[in-house]
Amino acid sequence: MARIGHGYLLLVAVGREEREEDVRRLADKVLHLRLFEDAEGKMNLALSDVRGAALVVPQFTLYADWRRGRRPSWAGAAPPEVAAELVDAFARTLASLGIPVRTGAFGRHMEVELVNDGPVTLLLDSADL
């Protein structure tokens, strides 16, 4: 079982358009996001500032398209072999930047528990970086 203390739970989905070069940009963005409070209560500290960790959980279902019918389509998600490699590359890149990283298992049923300590949940898309 993978677990972390203080840090980020990162549900990671890989789309058909994403490539290896997107991994580094996304990892760098995650590393430098200032989402933790400083001494004045302002969100001004990054993951590395608080010595936080990251739990990287593959989650292709984030690509669910519910616009038609009653069964979602995941046609926008990358093929499993491509997605697995890019999720692993993302986790390795974060680790190479000095963040302790634990990972979920790609393609497996997982039970994920989260203690959400704060008001922030973000959607990051590499296409927007």
Beta strands, then each sheet from edge to edge (+ up, - down):
strand 1: 7-12
strand 2: 36-37
strand 3: 43-45
strand 4: 53-58
strand 5: 101-103
sheet 1: 1+ 4+ 5+
sheet 2: 2+ 3-
end
